[in-house]
Amino acid sequence: MKRQSTWFLAISVLLSLTIVLAACAPAAAPAAAPAQEGEAAAPAAGAEQPAAAGEKTIIYGVYQEPEILNAFVRTQTVASDVAALTEEGLVSVDPDGNYYPVLATEVPSLENGGVSEDGLTITYKLRDDVLWSDGEPFTCDDVLFTFEAVTNPESGAVSTTGYDLMESVTCTDDYTAVVQYREFYAPFLSRFEAIMPRHATGEPAKMQEWEYNWMLVGTGPFRMSDWRSGDQMVFVKNEHYRDYPDAPKVDKVIVRIIPSREVGKALITSGEIDILWDLTEADTPEFDENPAVVVNGRPGPGTERLVLNLADPALDATDDPINNPHPLLGDKRVRQAIQYGIDKQFLVDELLYGATTVGSNELSLGWAQCQIPASEYNPDKAIELLEAAGFTDQDGDGVRECHGCMYAEEGTPLRLKYQTTTGNQLREESQQLIIEMLADVGIELYIENVPSSELFGSWASGAFRKHGQYDVLMYTTSDGIDPQEQMEGYFASWNMPTEANGGTGFNYSRWVNEEADAALQAAGASPDLAARKAAYQTVCEKIAEDLPHIYLYDRAEIHLSRSNIKNFKVNPWTQTQTWNAEEWDKE
């Protein structure tokens, strides 16, 4: 196959169009949130806010715009990253995978009495010196309210994993929260990753309508001041922060919304932004000789993948995918042919300079790492599988059609919609290569990319991923230091978003596998790490067998900063590279 020459031609055209469109097109985004009472009017879109004499401002460039910020409604990584400037939880995880206290005074354990012998009672001792950004005190009642909101069946929380196993949250006093579980939940420390204020939100049943969702009130180092849709979000120093005035060290963080990584690289090179979020291995070589820009990177748990819809996309979020299979992807042989037809090593070598590894499974890093061999590139095997599944090219147009296939109508072409986020050059280049590779075996893919806020939108917003109205998606997702929520959220049969559950869960493939379900339940209920690791290995093996996801390549966490920015530290175990923003400084 003459892949290299045709690919370079296609990509050169694509890049030209991308740069022109990125420079001209405004970003799609939600309506801007109003300024808080007493705030000075913000400048017009596109205008930078002038810095006061001696004021330190860090400009943080992101090429996606959040749809919503509430931790229990959002689904975008960028939303988590931005929200962490003001939002805090009871405990968090450092870059080395160690838990540390945030709003709690210590991490609960058997040794300090915070965890009962049976693991069912978790006691959090809370800080008594914390105020919300509006000056109201933080107390145990806010922890209780967060539990009430997440578990309210009408709240629309995107995931209730772990919270649904809690029997109660009790406040024995203003600064002690006791969480009682009905059954042991191994990753209990990963719950309450954000706490919401009762006084500044609303009724739990109306959580998706709260103004708080777009103008957070938090306990973190910065206070949200303004959100100019498609332009910028402004966070100013929180004068109620417990370490104020010694922290944060800068007065303001402006989150600048930019069209693409390519534009961001130009802006950080010129010094117009101070930090650029979310780069790839392919972006770093051009900065090797630039002393003004620092490449901050370390291996991460994320893997770029194809998410395949196993249910009929014509049905809105069916809760019976077995009896309503996707007419093309419902046949496992088609999914296997797609994997055999993709030369993953070529993607790594051509697009990522060979600087990462071919993806093979969900858990590529950490204590629970799965051992799954990389898939074979074998277009002949792909063709053999497609023909066995009843897909042949009888009209000679290069695209196979259904002739006696399992689910599709006779004559249906093997044509699939292929979607990812706009403004991401690496993904657009990957698409072009994968389209060409699969065309060689008679599968036609066509692109309909959308902004991040649309692809990763909520159930209430009608996002097509949530409602199961797609064929093939491509993006990266990452597990945390404890992978239970990730594994259960994406692969448990009970976590398919449906009308009945209000869109809860991340099983967008609508995959059902009884053995995987049993292993996930076992992993979440055992205190034995070796037993849990074995259970996750079983799930990874079933995923590799059924292919609801096809893993392309592993991702590092890479972000750029100007050399005068201090204390920016990459954390691969959170979705928040602003996790230590109170320490950031600018020389």
C-alpha positions in Angstrom: 0.0 0.0 0.0 1.3 3.4 -0.9 0.3 4.8 2.5 3.1 7.2 3.2 2.9 9.3 0.0 -0.9 9.5 0.0 -1.0 10.2 3.7 1.5 13.1 3.5 -0.6 14.7 0.7 -3.8 14.3 2.6 -2.3 15.6 5.8 -0.8 18.7 4.2 -4.2 19.6 2.8 -5.8 18.9 6.1 -3.4 21.0 8.1 -3.8 24.0 5.7 -7.6 23.8 6.2 -7.3 23.3 9.9 -5.1 26.3 10.4 -7.3 28.6 8.3 -10.5 27.4 9.9 -9.0 27.6 13.4 -7.9 31.2 12.9 -11.3 32.2 11.5 -14.0 30.2 13.3 -15.3 31.1 16.8 -15.5 28.3 19.3 -18.9 26.9 20.1 -19.7 27.2 23.8 -22.5 27.6 26.4 -23.9 31.0 27.2 -21.6 33.1 29.4 -22.3 33.0 33.1 -23.1 36.4 34.6 -20.6 38.3 36.8 -21.1 38.0 40.5 -22.7 40.9 42.3 -20.1 43.5 43.0 -17.7 42.4 40.2 -16.5 45.0 37.7 -17.8 44.5 34.2 -15.5 42.3 32.2 -14.0 43.5 29.0 -15.4 42.7 25.6 -14.7 39.2 24.2 -11.1 39.0 22.9 -9.8 41.7 25.1 -7.4 40.9 27.9 -8.1 42.2 31.4 -5.4 44.8 32.3 -3.2 43.7 35.2 -2.9 46.1 38.2 0.6 47.3 39.1 2.5 44.4 40.6 -0.3 41.9 39.9 0.8 38.4 38.9 -1.4 36.8 36.2 -1.0 33.4 34.7 -2.7 32.7 31.4 -3.6 29.1 30.9 -4.5 28.0 27.4 -7.0 25.3 26.7 -8.2 24.2 23.2 -11.6 23.0 24.5 -14.3 24.9 26.4 -16.2 23.3 29.3 -19.8 22.7 28.8 -20.5 22.6 32.6 -18.3 22.7 35.7 -20.2 20.8 38.4 -18.1 17.7 39.2 -21.1 15.4 39.3 -22.6 16.5 36.0 -19.5 17.2 33.8 -17.8 14.6 31.6 -15.0 16.6 30.0 -11.4 16.4 31.3 -11.0 20.1 30.6 -13.9 20.9 32.8 -12.3 19.0 35.7 -9.0 20.8 35.0 -10.6 24.3 35.1 -12.9 23.6 38.1 -10.0 22.4 40.3 -8.8 26.1 40.5 -11.7 26.6 43.0 -13.1 23.1 43.8 -11.8 20.7 46.4 -12.6 17.3 47.8 -11.9 15.5 51.1 -8.7 13.9 49.9 -6.7 13.9 46.7 -3.8 12.0 45.0 -0.3 13.4 44.4 1.8 12.7 41.2 3.3 9.7 42.8 -0.1 8.1 43.5 -0.2 8.8 47.2 -3.4 10.0 48.9 -3.2 13.2 50.9 -5.8 15.2 52.9 -7.4 18.3 51.5 -10.6 19.3 53.3 -10.0 16.4 55.7 -7.3 16.6 58.3 -6.0 13.1 57.6 -6.5 10.3 55.2 -8.8 7.7 56.9 -7.1 4.4 57.6 -7.2 1.4 59.9 -4.2 2.7 61.7 -5.7 6.1 62.6 -9.2 4.8 63.3 -10.8 6.3 60.2 -11.7 2.9 58.8 -13.5 0.3 60.7 -12.3 -3.3 60.9 -14.9 -4.5 58.4 -14.3 -1.5 56.1 -17.9 -0.4 56.2 -17.5 2.7 58.3 -15.3 5.6 57.1 -14.8 8.6 59.4 -13.5 11.8 58.0 -12.2 14.4 60.4 -12.7 17.8 58.6 -10.7 21.0 58.8 -12.4 23.7 60.9 -10.6 26.6 59.2 -12.2 26.5 55.8 -14.5 29.1 54.2 -16.3 28.9 50.9 -15.3 31.6 48.4 -18.4 33.6 49.4 -17.3 33.6 53.1 -19.7 31.0 54.4 -18.1 28.3 56.6 -17.5 24.8 55.3 -19.0 22.1 57.6 -19.9 18.4 57.5 -23.4 19.4 56.3 -21.8 20.2 52.9 -20.5 16.6 52.8 -24.0 15.4 53.7 -25.5 17.6 51.0 -23.1 16.3 48.3 -24.2 12.8 49.2 -27.9 13.7 49.0 -27.4 15.4 45.6 -25.4 12.7 44.0 -27.8 9.9 45.1 -31.0 11.8 44.4 -32.6 9.8 41.5 -33.7 13.0 39.7 -30.4 14.9 40.0 -28.9 13.6 36.8 -25.5 12.8 38.3 -23.4 11.2 35.6 -22.1 8.5 37.9 -23.3 7.2 41.3 -20.6 4.4 41.5 -19.7 3.9 45.1 -22.2 6.5 46.4 -25.0 4.0 45.6 -23.4 1.6 48.2 -23.5 4.2 50.9 -26.2 3.6 53.5 -25.8 7.0 55.1 -23.6 10.0 55.8 -23.9 11.3 59.4 -22.5 14.4 60.9 -21.6 13.6 64.5 -20.5 17.3 64.8 -19.8 20.1 62.4 -16.3 18.7 61.6 -16.8 14.9 61.6 -18.4 13.0 58.7 -19.2 9.3 59.1 -19.9 7.4 55.9 -21.6 4.1 56.4 -21.5 1.5 53.5 -23.9 -1.3 53.0 -21.1 -3.4 51.6 -17.4 -3.0 51.3 -16.3 -0.6 48.5 -12.6 -0.9 47.8 -11.9 2.5 46.3 -13.7 4.4 49.1 -11.0 7.1 49.2 -11.9 8.1 45.6 -15.4 9.3 46.7 -16.2 12.9 47.7 -13.5 14.1 45.2 -15.5 17.3 45.2 -17.7 18.9 47.8 -20.6 21.1 47.0 -22.0 23.9 49.2 -25.6 23.4 50.3 -26.2 27.2 50.7 -25.0 28.1 47.2 -26.6 25.4 45.0 -30.3 24.4 45.1 -32.6 21.4 45.4 -30.8 18.1 44.6 -33.6 17.1 42.2 -32.8 20.2 40.1 -29.1 19.8 40.1 -28.7 20.2 36.4 -30.3 23.6 36.5 -28.2 25.2 39.3 -26.5 28.4 38.5 -23.6 26.9 40.5 -22.9 24.6 37.6 -21.5 27.5 35.6 -20.3 29.8 38.4 -18.7 27.6 41.1 -18.5 28.5 44.7 -15.5 26.6 46.1 -13.0 26.3 48.9 -9.9 26.3 46.7 -7.2 29.0 46.1 -9.1 30.9 43.4 -12.6 32.4 43.1 -14.4 32.2 39.8 -15.0 35.8 38.6 -16.1 35.7 35.0 -16.8 33.4 32.1 -16.8 34.9 28.6 -18.0 32.1 26.4 -15.6 31.3 23.5 -13.0 33.7 25.0 -11.9 33.3 28.6 -12.7 32.3 32.1 -11.3 34.4 35.0 -10.3 33.1 38.4 -9.1 35.6 41.0 -7.3 35.0 44.3 -9.7 33.7 46.9 -9.4 36.1 49.9 -11.2 33.5 52.0 -8.7 30.7 51.2 -7.3 29.2 54.4 -3.7 29.9 53.5 -4.4 33.5 52.3 -2.4 35.8 51.9 0.5 33.4 51.6 -1.3 31.4 49.0 -2.1 31.4 46.2 1.1 33.0 45.0 -0.4 34.6 41.9 -3.3 37.0 41.8 -5.3 35.7 38.9 -5.5 32.8 36.5 -7.1 33.5 33.1 -8.2 30.4 31.3 -7.9 31.4 27.7 -10.1 29.4 25.3 -8.1 28.8 22.0 -9.1 27.1 18.8 -6.6 24.3 18.7 -3.3 23.0 19.9 -1.5 24.4 16.9 -2.7 27.9 17.8 -1.7 27.3 21.4 1.8 26.3 20.4 2.2 29.6 18.6 0.8 31.5 21.5 3.1 29.9 24.1 6.1 30.4 21.8 5.3 34.1 21.5 4.7 34.4 25.3 1.0 35.3 24.9 0.0 32.4 27.2 2.0 31.0 30.1 0.8 27.3 30.2 -0.6 25.2 27.4 -2.8 22.3 28.3 -2.7 18.8 26.9 -0.1 18.2 24.3 0.9 15.0 22.5 4.2 13.3 22.0 4.1 14.6 18.4 4.1 18.2 19.7 7.3 18.2 21.8 10.2 17.9 19.3 9.8 21.5 18.1 10.4 22.8 21.6 13.6 20.8 22.2 15.8 23.8 21.4 13.6 26.5 22.9 14.8 27.6 26.3 11.8 29.8 26.8 9.4 26.8 26.9 9.5 23.9 29.3 8.0 20.5 28.2 6.4 19.0 31.3 5.6 15.3 30.8 5.4 11.9 32.4 3.8 8.6 31.5 0.1 8.6 32.0 -2.7 6.1 32.4 -4.7 7.3 29.4 -5.1 5.4 26.2 -6.5 6.8 22.9 -9.2 4.4 21.6 -12.1 3.8 19.4 -15.4 3.4 21.2 -17.7 1.2 19.2 -21.5 1.3 19.6 -22.8 -2.2 19.9 -26.5 -1.1 20.0 -28.7 0.3 17.2 -28.0 4.1 17.0 -31.5 4.6 15.6 -32.8 3.8 19.1 -32.4 6.5 21.8 -30.3 4.9 24.5 -31.9 1.4 24.5 -31.5 -0.5 27.7 -31.8 -3.8 25.7 -28.8 -3.8 23.4 -28.7 -7.5 23.0 -32.0 -7.5 21.3 -31.3 -4.3 19.4 -27.8 -4.7 18.1 -26.0 -2.3 15.8 -26.7 -3.4 12.2 -23.0 -3.4 11.4 -21.0 -3.3 14.6 -23.2 -5.8 16.4 -21.4 -8.6 14.7 -18.1 -9.2 16.6 -16.4 -10.3 13.4 -16.8 -6.7 12.0 -15.2 -5.3 15.2 -12.4 -7.8 14.9 -11.8 -6.9 11.3 -11.6 -3.2 12.2 -8.8 -4.0 14.8 -7.0 -6.3 12.3 -7.2 -3.6 9.7 -5.5 -0.9 11.7 -1.7 -0.7 11.8 -1.3 0.8 15.3 2.5 0.7 15.2 2.4 2.9 12.0 0.3 5.4 13.9 2.8 5.5 16.7 5.8 5.8 14.5 4.4 8.4 12.0 2.3 10.6 14.3 4.0 10.2 17.7 7.6 9.9 16.6 7.7 6.4 18.2 7.6 8.0 21.6 4.8 5.9 23.1 3.5 2.3 22.9 0.7 0.6 21.0 -2.4 0.5 23.2 -3.7 -2.9 24.3 -6.0 -2.4 27.3 -7.7 -0.1 29.7 -5.2 -0.4 32.5 -1.8 0.4 31.1 -0.2 1.8 34.2 -0.3 1.4 38.0 -0.8 -1.4 40.5 -3.7 -2.9 38.6 -2.0 -3.0 35.2 -3.4 -5.6 32.8 -1.3 -7.9 30.7 -2.9 -8.0 27.2 -0.8 -8.6 24.1 -0.9 -5.9 21.4 -3.2 -6.8 18.5 -1.8 -8.0 15.2 -2.0 -5.9 12.0 -3.4 -8.4 9.5 -5.5 -7.0 6.7 -5.9 -10.4 5.1 -7.4 -11.7 8.3 -9.7 -8.7 8.4 -10.9 -9.5 4.9 -11.5 -13.1 5.8 -13.6 -12.2 8.8 -15.7 -9.7 6.8 -16.4 -12.2 4.1 -17.4 -14.8 6.7 -19.7 -12.2 8.2 -21.5 -11.8 4.8 -19.9 -8.5 3.7 -18.6 -8.6 0.2 -18.1 -6.0 -2.5 -20.4 -7.1 -5.3 -20.8 -3.8 -7.1 -17.0 -3.2 -7.2 -17.1 0.3 -5.6 -14.5 -0.7 -3.0 -17.0 -0.7 -0.1 -18.4 -4.0 1.1 -22.1 -4.5 1.4 -24.3 -6.9 3.4 -25.1 -10.1 1.5 -26.5 -12.5 4.0 -25.0 -10.7 7.0 -26.3 -11.1 10.6 -28.2 -7.9 11.4 -28.2 -5.4 8.5 -30.6 -5.2 5.6 -29.5 -6.8 2.4 -27.3 -4.5 0.4 -26.4 -2.1 3.3 -22.9 -0.7 2.7 -20.3 -1.2 5.4 -20.1 2.5 6.1 -19.7 4.0 9.5 -19.6 7.5 11.0 -16.3 8.3 12.7 -16.3 11.2 15.2 -13.8 12.9 17.6 -13.2 16.4 18.9 -12.5 19.3 16.6 -9.3 21.4 17.1 -7.1 18.3 17.7 -4.6 17.9 15.0 -3.3 14.5 16.2 -6.8 13.0 16.1 -7.5 14.4 12.7 -4.3 12.9 11.4 -5.1 9.6 13.0 -8.5 9.7 11.4 -7.0 10.2 7.9 -4.7 7.2 8.4 -7.3 4.9 9.9 -9.8 5.7 7.1 -7.2 4.8 4.5 -6.2 1.6 6.3 -9.8 0.4 6.6 -10.6 1.4 3.1 -8.0 -1.3 2.1 -10.2 -4.0 3.6 -13.5 -2.6 2.3 -14.8 -0.6 5.3 -15.7 3.0 4.6 -15.5 5.6 7.5 -16.7 9.2 7.1 -15.9 12.0 9.5 -18.3 14.2 11.4 -16.2 15.8 14.1 -17.7 18.1 16.8 -16.5 20.4 19.5 -15.5 18.8 22.8 -18.6 20.3 24.6 -20.9 18.5 22.2 -19.1 15.1 22.1 -18.6 15.0 25.9 -21.9 16.7 26.8 -24.4 15.6 29.4 -27.5 13.5 29.2 -29.7 16.6 29.8 -28.1 18.4 26.9 -28.9 15.6 24.5 -25.3 14.6 23.8 -25.3 11.9 21.2 -22.6 9.9 23.0 -24.8 9.7 26.1 -27.9 8.8 24.0 -26.1 6.1 22.0 -26.6 7.9 18.6 -23.2 7.2 17.0 -21.2 4.5 15.3 -17.5 5.0 16.2 -15.9 7.6 18.6 -12.3 8.3 19.2 -10.8 9.9 22.3 -8.6 9.3 25.4 -9.9 8.3 28.8 -7.8 7.6 31.9 -8.2 5.6 35.1 -7.3 7.0 38.5 -5.0 5.5 41.1 -7.9 3.1 41.9 -9.4 2.0 38.6 -12.8 0.7 39.9 -14.9 3.7 38.9 -13.3 3.8 35.4 -13.7 0.1 34.8 -17.2 -0.2 36.3 -18.3 3.1 34.8 -17.3 2.2 31.2 -17.8 -1.6 31.2 -20.5 -2.7 33.7 -23.8 -3.6 32.1 -25.7 -1.5 34.7 -23.8 1.6 33.7 -25.3 2.1 30.3 -26.9 5.6 30.2 -30.6 5.3 29.7 -33.8 7.3 30.2 -34.6 5.0 33.1 -31.4 5.9 35.0 -31.3 9.5 34.0 -28.2 9.1 31.8 -25.9 7.7 34.6 -22.8 5.8 33.6 -20.2 5.7 30.9 -20.9 2.4 29.2 -21.4 4.2 25.9 -20.7 1.0 23.9 -23.7 -0.6 25.6 -21.6 -3.7 26.1 -23.0 -6.6 28.2 -20.8 -9.4 29.4 -21.8 -11.5 32.4 -18.2 -12.6 33.2 -17.0 -9.1 33.1 -19.9 -7.9 35.3 -19.1 -10.6 37.9 -15.4 -9.7 37.9 -16.1 -6.0 38.3 -18.4 -6.7 41.3 -15.7 -8.9 42.8 -13.0 -6.2 42.3 -15.1 -3.6 44.0 -15.9 -5.7 47.0 -12.5 -7.1 47.9 -9.9 -5.5 50.2 -7.3 -7.8 48.7 -5.3 -6.0 46.0 -4.0 -9.2 44.4 -7.6 -10.5 44.1 -8.7 -7.2 42.7 -5.8 -7.1 40.1 -6.8 -10.6 39.0 -10.4 -9.5 38.6 -9.4 -6.5 36.5 -7.3 -8.9 34.3 -10.4 -10.9 33.6 -12.3 -7.8 32.6 -9.5 -6.7 30.3 -9.4 -10.1 28.7 -13.2 -10.0 28.0 -12.8 -6.5 26.5 -10.0 -7.8 24.2 -12.3 -10.6 23.2 -15.5 -8.7 22.5 -13.9 -5.3 21.5 -16.4 -2.7 22.7 -13.2 -0.5 22.7 -10.3 -0.8 20.3 -7.1 0.7 21.9 -4.8 2.6 19.6 -1.9 4.1 21.6 -1.0 4.9 25.2 -0.8 8.6 26.1 1.7 10.5 28.3 0.6 13.5 30.3 2.3 16.4 28.5 1.8 20.2 29.1 3.9 23.2 28.2 4.9 26.1 30.4 7.0 29.2 29.9 10.3 29.0 31.7 9.3 31.8 34.1 6.4 29.7 35.5 7.4 27.9 38.7 5.9 24.9 40.5 3.8 23.6 37.6 3.8 19.9 38.3 2.2 17.2 36.1 -0.1 14.8 37.9 -1.0 11.7 35.9 -3.4 10.4 38.5 -5.9 13.2 38.4 -7.7 14.9 35.5 -6.6 18.2 37.0 -3.3 19.7 36.1 -4.4 22.7 38.2 -4.3 20.4 41.3 -1.5 22.5 43.0 -2.4 25.9 41.5 -2.0 27.5 44.9 1.8 26.8 44.5 2.1 28.3 41.0 4.3 31.3 40.7 5.5 33.6 38.0 8.9 35.3 37.9 
